[in-house]
Amino acid sequence: MSAQSSVFHNPYRAFLFDMDGTVLTSIAAAERVWATWAERHGVDVETFLPTIHGARAIDTIKRLALPGVDAEAEAAWITQAELEDVDGVEEVVGAALFLQSLPAQQWAIVTSAPRALALRRMAAAGIPEPQVMVTAEDVSAGKPDPAGYRLAARRLGVEITECLVFEDATVGILAAEAAGADLLIITATHEQPIDIQHPTLAGYDVVAVSVDAASLIRLRTR
């Protein structure tokens, strides 16, 4: 963990989690599918793959502005291919038990994946399904737009400023910052050290939560 540990022991009404790279890792599966797609469309795989993480498929495709490409149809192809390939999808260390320890009505997942894919990957990784989940279909603008995190807080009946967001990807970090939430960066899937002004956490096996009489939840180190 970083020295900037202000989020530890602070009281929160809810925890909001990104999915891919934060509570589970699907990097290998996602990159297999996207590499196939990129090769088919003449996109340089090596430079393209680092740009796919954390964003909705349709936003990634639109950003390329490829001539004659139907972004909705291509995003649907990506989703179907990812639904069929969950080989190697697994939880981030300790994530499933950590989520199960939280009050069910005080956490949510906010993901750029479509709902069907999110459920498929969570099942593959043994991640419990939350009562509140915001997916690609729920917002008109994906991360880095803050709409998804604000919607999750609203569905939980809390203010976004009372939430702690768990993120790993740049677009998600930007979304949480724009929403006005506190942030904790999960570094379990980062191959290189991350230089960022937020506390970091390598895995959930070194933290636990406490809940007080006012239903405020606090993150603490073991």
C-alpha positions as a Markdown table, in Angstrom:
| # | Residue | x | y | z |
|---|---|---|---|---|
| 1 | Met | 0.0 | 0.0 | 0.0 |
| 2 | Ser | 1.1 | 3.6 | -0.6 |
| 3 | Ala | 1.9 | 6.1 | 2.1 |
| 4 | Gln | -1.2 | 8.0 | 1.1 |
| 5 | Ser | -3.6 | 5.9 | 3.2 |
| 6 | Ser | -6.3 | 8.4 | 4.0 |
| 7 | Val | -9.0 | 6.1 | 2.7 |
| 8 | Phe | -8.1 | 3.5 | 5.3 |
| 9 | His | -10.3 | 3.9 | 8.4 |
| 10 | Asn | -12.4 | 6.7 | 6.7 |
| 11 | Pro | -16.1 | 6.1 | 7.0 |
| 12 | Tyr | -18.1 | 5.4 | 3.8 |
| 13 | Arg | -21.7 | 4.7 | 2.9 |
| 14 | Ala | -20.7 | 2.4 | 0.0 |
| 15 | Phe | -17.9 | 0.8 | -1.9 |
| 16 | Leu | -18.0 | 0.9 | -5.7 |
| 17 | Phe | -15.9 | -1.5 | -7.7 |
| 18 | Asp | -14.8 | -1.6 | -11.3 |
| 19 | Met | -14.7 | -5.2 | -12.5 |
| 20 | Asp | -12.0 | -6.1 | -15.0 |
| 21 | Gly | -8.6 | -5.7 | -13.4 |
| 22 | Thr | -10.1 | -4.7 | -10.1 |
| 23 | Val | -12.0 | -7.7 | -8.7 |
| 24 | Leu | -11.1 | -10.2 | -11.5 |
| 25 | Thr | -8.6 | -10.4 | -14.2 |
| 26 | Ser | -9.7 | -11.1 | -17.8 |
| 27 | Ile | -6.8 | -9.5 | -19.5 |
| 28 | Ala | -5.6 | -12.6 | -21.4 |
| 29 | Ala | -9.1 | -13.4 | -22.7 |
| 30 | Ala | -9.9 | -9.9 | -23.7 |
| 31 | Glu | -6.6 | -9.4 | -25.5 |
| 32 | Arg | -7.1 | -12.7 | -27.4 |
| 33 | Val | -10.4 | -11.5 | -28.7 |
| 34 | Trp | -9.3 | -7.9 | -29.5 |
| 35 | Ala | -6.1 | -9.1 | -31.2 |
| 36 | Thr | -8.2 | -11.2 | -33.5 |
| 37 | Trp | -10.5 | -8.3 | -34.2 |
| 38 | Ala | -7.6 | -5.8 | -34.8 |
| 39 | Glu | -5.8 | -8.1 | -37.2 |
| 40 | Arg | -9.0 | -8.5 | -39.2 |
| 41 | His | -9.4 | -4.7 | -39.5 |
| 42 | Gly | -5.7 | -4.0 | -40.2 |
| 43 | Val | -5.1 | -2.4 | -36.8 |
| 44 | Asp | -1.6 | -2.7 | -35.3 |
| 45 | Val | -2.1 | -5.1 | -32.5 |
| 46 | Glu | 0.9 | -4.1 | -30.3 |
| 47 | Thr | 0.0 | -0.5 | -30.1 |
| 48 | Phe | -3.8 | -1.1 | -30.0 |
| 49 | Leu | -4.1 | -3.6 | -27.1 |
| 50 | Pro | -3.0 | -1.3 | -24.3 |
| 51 | Thr | -5.9 | 1.1 | -25.2 |
| 52 | Ile | -8.7 | -1.4 | -24.8 |
| 53 | His | -8.8 | -1.7 | -21.0 |
| 54 | Gly | -11.5 | -0.1 | -18.9 |
| 55 | Ala | -13.6 | 1.3 | -21.8 |
| 56 | Arg | -16.7 | 0.1 | -23.5 |
| 57 | Ala | -16.2 | -1.9 | -26.7 |
| 58 | Ile | -18.3 | 0.5 | -28.7 |
| 59 | Asp | -16.3 | 3.5 | -27.4 |
| 60 | Thr | -13.0 | 1.8 | -28.2 |
| 61 | Ile | -14.1 | 1.0 | -31.8 |
| 62 | Lys | -15.5 | 4.5 | -32.4 |
| 63 | Arg | -12.3 | 6.0 | -31.2 |
| 64 | Leu | -10.5 | 4.3 | -34.1 |
| 65 | Ala | -12.8 | 6.0 | -36.7 |
| 66 | Leu | -12.2 | 3.2 | -39.2 |
| 67 | Pro | -14.0 | 3.8 | -42.5 |
| 68 | Gly | -17.0 | 1.7 | -43.2 |
| 69 | Val | -17.1 | 0.1 | -39.8 |
| 70 | Asp | -20.4 | -0.4 | -38.0 |
| 71 | Ala | -19.4 | 0.2 | -34.4 |
| 72 | Glu | -22.5 | -1.4 | -32.9 |
| 73 | Ala | -22.2 | -4.5 | -35.0 |
| 74 | Glu | -18.5 | -4.8 | -34.2 |
| 75 | Ala | -19.0 | -4.3 | -30.5 |
| 76 | Ala | -21.7 | -7.0 | -30.6 |
| 77 | Trp | -19.1 | -9.4 | -32.2 |
| 78 | Ile | -16.6 | -8.5 | -29.5 |
| 79 | Thr | -19.1 | -9.2 | -26.8 |
| 80 | Gln | -20.1 | -12.6 | -28.2 |
| 81 | Ala | -16.5 | -13.6 | -28.7 |
| 82 | Glu | -15.7 | -12.6 | -25.1 |
| 83 | Leu | -18.7 | -14.6 | -23.8 |
| 84 | Glu | -17.3 | -17.7 | -25.4 |
| 85 | Asp | -13.7 | -17.2 | -24.1 |
| 86 | Val | -13.4 | -17.0 | -20.3 |
| 87 | Asp | -10.2 | -19.2 | -20.2 |
| 88 | Gly | -7.9 | -17.8 | -17.6 |
| 89 | Val | -10.5 | -15.5 | -16.0 |
| 90 | Glu | -9.9 | -15.5 | -12.3 |
| 91 | Glu | -10.4 | -13.4 | -9.2 |
| 92 | Val | -7.9 | -10.8 | -8.0 |
| 93 | Val | -6.4 | -12.2 | -4.8 |
| 94 | Gly | -8.9 | -12.3 | -2.0 |
| 95 | Ala | -11.6 | -10.4 | -3.9 |
| 96 | Ala | -14.5 | -12.9 | -3.6 |
| 97 | Leu | -14.2 | -13.3 | 0.2 |
| 98 | Phe | -13.8 | -9.5 | 0.6 |
| 99 | Leu | -17.0 | -8.8 | -1.4 |
| 100 | Gln | -18.9 | -11.4 | 0.6 |
| 101 | Ser | -17.8 | -9.6 | 3.8 |
| 102 | Leu | -19.5 | -6.4 | 2.8 |
| 103 | Pro | -23.1 | -5.5 | 3.6 |
| 104 | Ala | -25.0 | -6.5 | 0.4 |
| 105 | Gln | -26.8 | -3.2 | 0.1 |
| 106 | Gln | -23.6 | -1.1 | 0.4 |
| 107 | Trp | -21.5 | -2.1 | -2.6 |
| 108 | Ala | -21.9 | -2.2 | -6.4 |
| 109 | Ile | -20.0 | -3.0 | -9.5 |
| 110 | Val | -19.6 | -0.4 | -12.2 |
| 111 | Thr | -18.2 | -1.9 | -15.4 |
| 112 | Ser | -17.7 | -1.0 | -19.0 |
| 113 | Ala | -18.7 | -4.6 | -20.0 |
| 114 | Pro | -22.2 | -5.5 | -21.1 |
| 115 | Arg | -24.3 | -7.1 | -18.4 |
| 116 | Ala | -24.2 | -10.6 | -19.9 |
| 117 | Leu | -20.4 | -10.6 | -20.2 |
| 118 | Ala | -20.0 | -9.2 | -16.7 |
| 119 | Leu | -22.1 | -12.0 | -15.2 |
| 120 | Arg | -20.3 | -14.6 | -17.3 |
| 121 | Arg | -16.8 | -13.4 | -16.1 |
| 122 | Met | -17.9 | -13.0 | -12.5 |
| 123 | Ala | -19.3 | -16.5 | -12.5 |
| 124 | Ala | -16.0 | -17.8 | -14.0 |
| 125 | Ala | -14.0 | -16.0 | -11.4 |
| 126 | Gly | -16.2 | -16.9 | -8.4 |
| 127 | Ile | -17.2 | -13.3 | -7.8 |
| 128 | Pro | -20.6 | -12.8 | -6.1 |
| 129 | Glu | -23.2 | -11.0 | -8.0 |
| 130 | Pro | -24.0 | -7.6 | -6.4 |
| 131 | Gln | -27.5 | -6.3 | -5.8 |
| 132 | Val | -26.5 | -3.2 | -7.8 |
| 133 | Met | -24.5 | -3.4 | -11.0 |
| 134 | Val | -24.0 | -0.7 | -13.6 |
| 135 | Thr | -23.0 | -2.0 | -17.0 |
| 136 | Ala | -22.4 | -0.7 | -20.5 |
| 137 | Glu | -26.1 | -0.7 | -21.4 |
| 138 | Asp | -27.0 | 1.6 | -18.4 |
| 139 | Val | -25.1 | 4.7 | -19.6 |
| 140 | Ser | -25.0 | 6.6 | -22.8 |
| 141 | Ala | -21.4 | 7.7 | -22.1 |
| 142 | Gly | -18.8 | 5.2 | -20.8 |
| 143 | Lys | -15.7 | 5.8 | -18.7 |
| 144 | Pro | -14.0 | 8.3 | -18.4 |
| 145 | Asp | -17.4 | 9.9 | -18.1 |
| 146 | Pro | -18.5 | 9.8 | -14.4 |
| 147 | Ala | -22.1 | 8.8 | -15.2 |
| 148 | Gly | -21.7 | 5.1 | -14.3 |
| 149 | Tyr | -20.3 | 5.8 | -10.8 |
| 150 | Arg | -22.9 | 8.5 | -10.1 |
| 151 | Leu | -25.7 | 6.1 | -11.2 |
| 152 | Ala | -24.4 | 3.3 | -8.9 |
| 153 | Ala | -24.4 | 5.7 | -5.9 |
| 154 | Arg | -27.9 | 6.8 | -6.8 |
| 155 | Arg | -29.2 | 3.2 | -7.0 |
| 156 | Leu | -27.6 | 2.5 | -3.6 |
| 157 | Gly | -29.3 | 5.6 | -2.2 |
| 158 | Val | -26.1 | 7.4 | -1.2 |
| 159 | Glu | -24.1 | 10.4 | -2.3 |
| 160 | Ile | -21.2 | 9.7 | -4.6 |
| 161 | Thr | -19.0 | 11.8 | -2.2 |
| 162 | Glu | -19.8 | 9.2 | 0.5 |
| 163 | Cys | -18.3 | 6.4 | -1.7 |
| 164 | Leu | -14.9 | 4.8 | -2.1 |
| 165 | Val | -14.2 | 3.6 | -5.6 |
| 166 | Phe | -11.9 | 0.7 | -6.3 |
| 167 | Glu | -10.3 | 1.1 | -9.8 |
| 168 | Asp | -7.3 | -0.1 | -11.9 |
| 169 | Ala | -7.5 | 1.6 | -15.3 |
| 170 | Thr | -6.9 | 5.2 | -16.3 |
| 171 | Val | -10.3 | 5.8 | -17.8 |
| 172 | Gly | -11.9 | 4.5 | -14.7 |
| 173 | Ile | -9.7 | 6.6 | -12.4 |
| 174 | Leu | -10.7 | 9.6 | -14.4 |
| 175 | Ala | -14.4 | 8.7 | -14.1 |
| 176 | Ala | -14.2 | 8.3 | -10.4 |
| 177 | Glu | -12.3 | 11.6 | -10.0 |
| 178 | Ala | -14.8 | 13.4 | -12.1 |
| 179 | Ala | -17.6 | 11.9 | -10.1 |
| 180 | Gly | -16.1 | 13.2 | -6.8 |
| 181 | Ala | -15.5 | 9.9 | -5.0 |
| 182 | Asp | -12.5 | 8.9 | -3.0 |
| 183 | Leu | -10.3 | 6.4 | -4.8 |
| 184 | Leu | -8.2 | 3.3 | -4.1 |
| 185 | Ile | -6.2 | 1.9 | -7.0 |
| 186 | Ile | -5.9 | -1.9 | -7.3 |
| 187 | Thr | -2.5 | -2.8 | -8.8 |
| 188 | Ala | -2.7 | -6.6 | -8.9 |
| 189 | Thr | -2.8 | -6.7 | -12.7 |
| 190 | His | -0.3 | -3.8 | -13.3 |
| 191 | Glu | 2.9 | -5.1 | -14.9 |
| 192 | Gln | 4.6 | -1.7 | -14.3 |
| 193 | Pro | 4.6 | 0.5 | -11.2 |
| 194 | Ile | 1.8 | 3.1 | -11.3 |
| 195 | Asp | 2.6 | 6.8 | -10.6 |
| 196 | Ile | -0.6 | 8.3 | -9.3 |
| 197 | Gln | -1.8 | 10.5 | -6.4 |
| 198 | His | -4.1 | 7.9 | -4.8 |
| 199 | Pro | -3.6 | 5.1 | -2.3 |
| 200 | Thr | -2.9 | 1.7 | -3.9 |
| 201 | Leu | -3.6 | -1.9 | -2.9 |
| 202 | Ala | -2.1 | -5.1 | -4.4 |
| 203 | Gly | -4.8 | -7.5 | -3.2 |
| 204 | Tyr | -7.7 | -7.9 | -0.9 |
| 205 | Asp | -6.1 | -10.5 | 1.3 |
| 206 | Val | -4.4 | -7.7 | 3.4 |
| 207 | Val | -7.5 | -5.7 | 4.1 |
| 208 | Ala | -10.8 | -6.2 | 6.0 |
| 209 | Val | -13.9 | -4.0 | 6.7 |
| 210 | Ser | -15.8 | -3.0 | 9.8 |
| 211 | Val | -19.3 | -1.7 | 10.0 |
| 212 | Asp | -20.5 | 0.6 | 12.9 |
| 213 | Ala | -23.9 | 1.2 | 14.4 |
| 214 | Ala | -24.6 | 3.9 | 11.8 |
| 215 | Ser | -23.9 | 1.4 | 9.0 |
| 216 | Leu | -20.8 | 3.3 | 8.0 |
| 217 | Ile | -18.2 | 1.0 | 6.5 |
| 218 | Arg | -14.4 | 1.4 | 7.0 |
| 219 | Leu | -11.6 | -0.3 | 5.2 |
| 220 | Arg | -8.7 | -1.4 | 7.5 |
| 221 | Thr | -5.4 | -3.2 | 7.0 |
| 222 | Arg | -5.1 | -6.6 | 8.6 |
